[in-house]
Structure formats: C-alpha cells, structure tokens
C-alpha cells in the first residue's frame, strides 16, 4: 500500500508539474513563437495573403544574392584556415615538447572576454588608411582594408581559438599506445601522423570546421565593422530591417540565414554522434611521450610563435591606442580618451553590468532546473523542452533580435524598448551551454541518491536544491561564468532591442568606431575587457572557496 502511494506521489508531483509548465510556457514565448513569427511573416505579403513572393523577391534582389555568396565564400575560407591553425596549436599542445604552452590558453580566452569586433578594430588600426603599418611605417597614402580580405583576416583570428579548444580536447584523449604501436611496426612519424593521428581525429576536425563555419555565418560584429561593401547575410538582414525595406522580403532573407545555420548545426551533431574514434576507455591509458626531434619541433614552434605574436599584437593594439592622442596623426600619450569614454559610456557600463548580473543567475537556475526535469522527471514534454532550450545555440543573434522586434512590438506582448526583453534575449541565447552541461552531469550521477531523499519525504524542489544542485555545482557555476562573460560582450541580438532608455557598452563602442573615434572606442574596449577579466578572476576565487575547480569551467 505504501509503495503505491509513493508511486502516485511521484506521478503527480505538483511542484515538478508547475515548474515544467512554467518553463515550457517561457520557452514557447521567448524561443519558439519569435521564430514562428518570422516564418509566418516570410510567407505573408502586404495584403495579408500567403505567398512565396518574399523568397522570390529576396533572390531577385542582387545585393541579397551577393550577400549569400559572400557569406558562403568568407565562411568556408575562414573556417578552413581557422581549423588548420587550431589543429596546429592543438597538436603542439598535445604532442610537441615546447615552452609557453600555457600561453595558448591565454590566446583562447581573449576573443571571449573582448567585444565581438575587437579583431576588426585592431586590423583597421594596423592596416587602415591611418594604420600603424600601412601609413606610419610603410608611408602608404591610403589602403583599403575593408572587404573580403579584411573580413577573412578578422574571422580567422577571432575564431581559430575555438577550433584550438575543440581539437585540443580531441587530440588529448587519443590513446598514445595506438600511435606507438604503429611506430613499433616501423612507421615513420609522418606516416603515423597521416595514417593514425589524422583518421582518429578526423571527426573532431570536421566538427571544429562546422562549428567555426556556423560562427562565421552568424557573425555580425566583424562584417559590420570591416566588411565595407562586402555584405554578408547577417549584416544584410540588419540593414534591411532597420532601413524599413519590404517586411516579407526581409523576413524571407532572415529565414534563409536561419535554415543555413540549422543545416550546418545538424551536420555537426551527426559528426558528434560518431565520436567513437578516441579510445576504448575514453581516457588515455598513460601520459604521452612528447616529440623532441628538432626537425619537427622547430618548424611547428616557429609557426605557433608567429601566430601567437600576431594575436598578441592584435589584442595589445586596443589598450595602446586608448592612450594615443589621435591615431595616425598625433602619437603623444594622453588620458583624454578615457575621460571622454567615461562621459560617453558611464551609463552603458552600468546598464551592461546590470544586465549581466540579472541574466546570469536567472539563466543558470533555469538551465539546471530544465536539466533536472529532462533527466530525472521524464515526461512527454521532456524532448520538446530540451529541443526548444537549445534554440539559442543554433539561431544567429541577428535573427533572434529581429524576431523579438517582430513579435514583441505590439500588444498584448509589447516588450520592445524594455529591460525585460534584453534579459529574455540573453537568457535565450546563453541557456544552451548550461543546459547541455547540466544534462551531461546528471546522466553521470546515480539517481538512487536523489531517490533516497524522496523516500525520506523531500519534495522535488527540496531534492533539487539540497541534493541535485550540490552534485552538479561545477556545471551550474560554469554556466554562470559563461553567461556573465557572454552577456557583457553581447551585441548581435541586442542591437535590435536597445532603446534610448538603456545603453550597452558594446553598442556604444561600435558607435564610436562608426564615427572614426578610435581612441574613445579603444578606451571603452579596454574598460570592458578589464571589467570582464576582473569579474572572471573574482568568480574563480569565490568558486574555489566552495570547492569548484576552475578547470571544470569552460567558456566556449
């Protein structure tokens, strides 16, 4: 009799049911309906009738066709080059005996804590009309860095750290005994590399390429800063949306970008499902013997040093320029840029911090609650909850921001211009990382621990807060750090949603770049980087006090 009662209690747990329905309602409102709105609008003409006219006109418009070609060409090129560079760095980190490997991780974190257009800004400062290299050192009267070349340069150096982090994880888990067996059978280093290492890491290489490709396709910060007339789909959607172009054609173009990113994402997931390429145990049996032959280590060290120096120069340019009176004209030192930046961006910094501080715990708690409900409280809605929760990982920020404007710009859902819509946008975009991490962690924990708490009379909320959350604290706090950093540097979705009442630092920086005021823009960027880095250090220290290892926290 008791057993039946307990089973009945679990089946109709009101707390789990209430939280599940509330989360699903929120996901439908902020993740599903905006995309449905874009889809419906793309088939609705000015008279309110349904047709494919928007898609036909989107293809007929030459600038849109050019943007599609530009997006594919630049994204494939940047992803291929970034993956190759990332693989070289990862191979050196895992296989080659060399110094300063820890610097690779510094390189990897720089794009994360910087504004999304930092690399483009530095390239302009180095190679633009008043660039340090082109104008000051080479004496060139003018140099057009804007276009395909500048965009390719910017995207490669923005996203190759992502490829490095992914491939570093792949190569580090290959069992060294497999390669040593090939060597023992007489294979050379090169043959072992080509016949063993590359095939074992190939799914990881393909996945790295596809994920970088997605980032390049969805990239907004670099194209709008340095692409010039070389429009991509992300910037073309923005220009048509803010320029008051025909709504149906604009939404049709947005759907094309959305479909492109979804197809690439699904391909990457298919590749991930084949990740049986590593080892039998999933962990290297023993430590790998590092390669020490000079004819291998010297060229690879030189290659890594060259790219590391380029990255260092790119990112050091921003704080350097922030202290220069007038870049390209007057190189005297000054603090005027910081004074001007503080006057312009004081409110933007406060609003950005406020947004990050509110968004971070909300997103973290929702992600862990969803993971708990999906893994431990399975029901017919679990699959839908998981799929709709992952929307932010697939949808370009440009599309999400535009979709929010379309849906929340009229009653009864009028949220445009409010702070709530900014919070909702960031929660939607950065929820997937914490959710995915929480699901993975929970699937590795024996459910009998939580069942014991339930048997002792704890309800679902008590089990979650007292048992589950402490067990997955690394995933929870890792999601918090990730959300905070990403919210502080977010731009692509928020540029559609910002209003005169609220200002954000990344958008204020972009405004200064557009005006050619590189000194104040660099000062604001430096302020943002310092604030984010300081916040990360403080968070790491606090997490260390409660027993969370910072190595368990991933920022990508």
Order of alpha helices (4+ residues) and beta strands (2+ residues): alpha-alpha-alpha-alpha-alpha-alpha-alpha-alpha-alpha-alpha-alpha-alpha-alpha-alpha-alpha-beta-beta-alpha-alpha-alpha-alpha-alpha-alpha-alpha-alpha-alpha-alpha-alpha
